[in-house]
Amino acid sequence: MVYLISHGHFINFVTFEMCPHKEGMHFGGPWVTNVDPLYVTSLFQGWEKDVCELIQVHQQPLDEKHLHSQCLL
């Protein structure tokens, strides 16, 4: 997802990596951490040119944890 901020001077974009093998694990780490830009680039090799360009110019990617839960109904 990409959207403009600061009247179009910057863009904000969101990517995600699914990790189904971590489902059900206890999470005890920090919710947000810095990520090596080369690692993020490696996750999206072979994607559309526009996506790869956005990821390559990103200066400080963050890893933000988002958890999900099962429906309780």
N, C-alpha and C positions, 0 to 999 in steps of 0.2 A: 504494500500500500504506500502510495506517495502523495504528499500534499504540500502545498506552498505555505511558508510562514514568513513573517516580516515583509509583507507586501511583495512576495516573490523573490526576495534577496536570498533566501535559503529554502531548501527543501527538507522535509522530514520523511523518512521512509522506514518501514517496518518489515523485517523478514523473520522467519522462524524456522527452527530445526526441530523436527519431531524425534523424540527419543523413547519409543515404546518399551524398550528394554529397561527403562528406569521406572516404569509404572509400578506403583505400590511401594516404592522405596521411601524410607524416611529422609526428609530433607533437613539438613542441619547447617547449611552454608549461608552466605550472604545472599540477599535477594537481587542485588545488582552488582556486577563486576565489570571491569574493563576486559576487552577481548583483543587478542592479537589480530590486526586487520588481515594478515595473510591467512589466518585460519578461516575467517569469514569469507574471504575471496575463494578459498579452496572449496567451500560448501556449494558455491554457485557456478563453478566452471561449466561451460557448455550451455548456460542459459542464454536468453536473448541478449543482444548486444547492449541495449539500454540498461538492463538490470546489472550486467557486469560492470558497465561504466560507473553507475551509481555506487556500487560496492567498492570499486577501486579508488574512488576519490574520497570516500568516507575517512575522516581523520581519526576519530576515536569511537569505534563501535562499543556498545555496551551489551552485556548479556543480562537480560532482565527475566527472572523466573516468573512464569505464569502457571499456576497449578489449576487442575480441574478436579472435580469430585463427582461421584456417581449420584444419580437422582435418589433422593431418600423416599420417594413415594412408592 
